[in-house]
C-alpha cells in the first residue's frame, strides 16, 4: 500500500553532507524518470512539479518555491524494483514550499529511492529501498 508523507520529511531525513561536486550527468532519454511529474500534498492541496530532463537537470516547483537541481539515477532498478535517485539543489530562488518552509536549500543533496508502477506513469519516492516511509504517487504530466 502506498502511504503519503510529506516530501520534505522524506528528503530531510535523507539529506547527506554534500560534496558540492555533483556534476550534471546525462540520463538516457528512454529512462522512465525523464519527463514532467506532479504530486499534490493532501494536507494543504499544494502541488509540486518535477521536470526531469535527460541532461541531468531537474527544475522543481513546490508551492511558491522554485529550485534548480541536478540529479543522477541508476540506469536499472535493483532486485526489488527501486531506482536510486540523488538530487542536489544548485539554486533555491526562495518562496514558501509545500511544507510551509522558506529555507534556502542551495547546496543540499538528498538520496531517495523511486519505485514505478508497472505502467511507468506513476511512481512513489521512499527514504529507503522499501515500500515504507514513502510519499506519492507522483503522476506523469502529459
C-alpha positions as CSV (number, residue, x, y, z in Angstrom):
1,X,0.0,0.0,0.0
2,X,1.3,3.5,-0.9
3,X,1.4,5.8,2.1
4,X,1.6,9.5,1.7
5,X,4.0,11.5,3.8
6,X,5.4,14.9,3.1
7,X,8.1,15.1,0.5
8,X,10.2,17.3,2.8
9,X,10.1,14.8,5.7
10,X,11.5,12.2,3.4
11,X,14.1,14.4,1.9
12,X,15.0,16.0,5.2
13,X,15.8,12.6,6.6
14,X,17.8,11.7,3.5
15,X,20.0,14.8,3.2
16,X,23.6,13.9,3.5
17,X,26.7,16.1,3.8
18,X,27.1,17.5,0.3
19,X,30.4,17.3,-1.7
20,X,29.3,20.2,-3.9
21,X,30.9,18.4,-6.8
22,X,27.9,16.6,-8.3
23,X,28.1,17.4,-12.0
24,X,25.3,17.2,-14.4
25,X,25.2,13.6,-15.8
26,X,23.3,12.8,-18.9
27,X,20.5,10.3,-18.4
28,X,19.2,8.1,-21.3
29,X,16.2,9.8,-22.8
30,X,14.4,6.5,-22.6
31,X,14.8,6.3,-18.8
32,X,11.3,6.1,-17.2
33,X,12.1,9.1,-14.9
34,X,12.7,11.5,-17.7
35,X,9.7,13.8,-18.1
36,X,7.4,16.0,-16.0
37,X,5.8,14.7,-12.9
38,X,3.5,16.2,-10.3
39,X,2.2,15.4,-6.8
40,X,-0.3,17.3,-4.7
41,X,0.1,17.2,-0.9
42,X,-3.3,16.2,0.6
43,X,-2.9,18.2,3.8
44,X,-2.8,21.6,2.1
45,X,-3.6,20.9,-1.6
46,X,-0.2,22.2,-2.5
47,X,1.3,20.9,-5.8
48,X,4.9,20.0,-6.6
49,X,6.2,19.7,-10.2
50,X,9.4,18.0,-11.2
51,X,10.8,18.2,-14.7
52,X,13.4,15.5,-15.0
53,X,15.5,16.3,-18.1
54,X,17.8,13.9,-20.0
55,X,20.7,16.4,-19.4
56,X,20.7,15.6,-15.7
57,X,18.9,18.8,-14.6
58,X,15.5,19.0,-12.8
59,X,13.8,22.3,-12.2
60,X,11.3,21.9,-9.3
61,X,8.3,24.0,-8.3
62,X,6.9,23.4,-4.8
63,X,4.1,25.8,-4.0
64,X,5.7,29.2,-4.2
65,X,9.3,27.9,-4.2
66,X,11.3,27.3,-7.3
67,X,14.6,25.5,-7.4
68,X,17.2,24.4,-9.9
69,X,18.7,20.9,-9.3
70,X,20.9,18.3,-10.8
71,X,20.2,14.6,-10.5
72,X,21.6,11.1,-11.1
73,X,19.6,7.9,-11.2
74,X,20.6,4.3,-11.6
75,X,20.2,3.0,-15.1
76,X,18.2,0.0,-13.9
77,X,16.3,-0.9,-10.8
78,X,17.5,-3.2,-8.0
79,X,16.1,-6.7,-7.5
80,X,13.1,-5.1,-5.7
81,X,12.3,-2.6,-8.5
82,X,13.9,0.5,-6.8
83,X,16.0,3.1,-8.6
84,X,18.4,5.1,-6.5
85,X,17.9,8.9,-7.1
86,X,20.3,11.5,-5.9
87,X,19.3,15.2,-6.3
88,X,21.3,18.3,-5.5
89,X,19.8,21.8,-5.3
90,X,22.0,24.2,-7.2
91,X,19.9,27.3,-6.8
92,X,16.9,28.0,-4.5
93,X,15.0,31.0,-5.7
94,X,13.1,31.3,-2.4
95,X,9.4,31.2,-1.6
96,X,7.3,29.0,0.6
97,X,7.3,25.3,-0.4
98,X,4.5,22.8,0.1
99,X,5.8,22.0,3.6
100,X,5.4,25.8,4.5
101,X,9.2,26.1,4.7
102,X,11.1,29.1,3.3
103,X,14.6,27.8,4.0
104,X,17.3,28.2,1.3
105,X,18.2,24.7,0.2
106,X,21.0,25.7,-2.1
107,X,23.8,23.1,-1.9
108,X,21.8,20.4,-0.2
109,X,21.9,16.9,-1.6
110,X,19.5,14.0,-1.0
111,X,19.2,10.4,-1.9
112,X,15.9,8.6,-2.2
113,X,14.5,5.5,-3.9
114,X,12.0,5.5,-6.7
115,X,9.5,2.7,-7.4
116,X,7.4,2.9,-10.6
117,X,4.0,1.4,-11.1
118,X,4.1,-1.2,-13.9
119,X,2.7,1.4,-16.4
120,X,5.6,3.8,-15.6
121,X,3.0,6.6,-15.4
122,X,3.2,6.8,-11.6
123,X,5.9,6.3,-9.0
124,X,6.5,6.6,-5.3
125,X,9.5,8.1,-3.5
126,X,10.9,6.3,-0.5
127,X,13.5,7.1,2.1
128,X,14.9,3.5,1.8
129,X,14.6,0.9,-0.9
130,X,11.5,-0.4,0.8
131,X,7.8,0.5,0.3
132,X,7.7,2.1,3.7
133,X,8.1,5.8,4.6
134,X,7.2,6.8,1.1
135,X,5.2,9.5,-0.5
136,X,3.3,9.8,-3.7
137,X,2.3,8.7,-6.1
138,X,3.7,11.3,-8.5
139,X,1.9,11.2,-11.8
140,X,3.4,11.8,-15.2
141,X,2.2,15.1,-16.8
142,X,1.2,14.6,-20.4
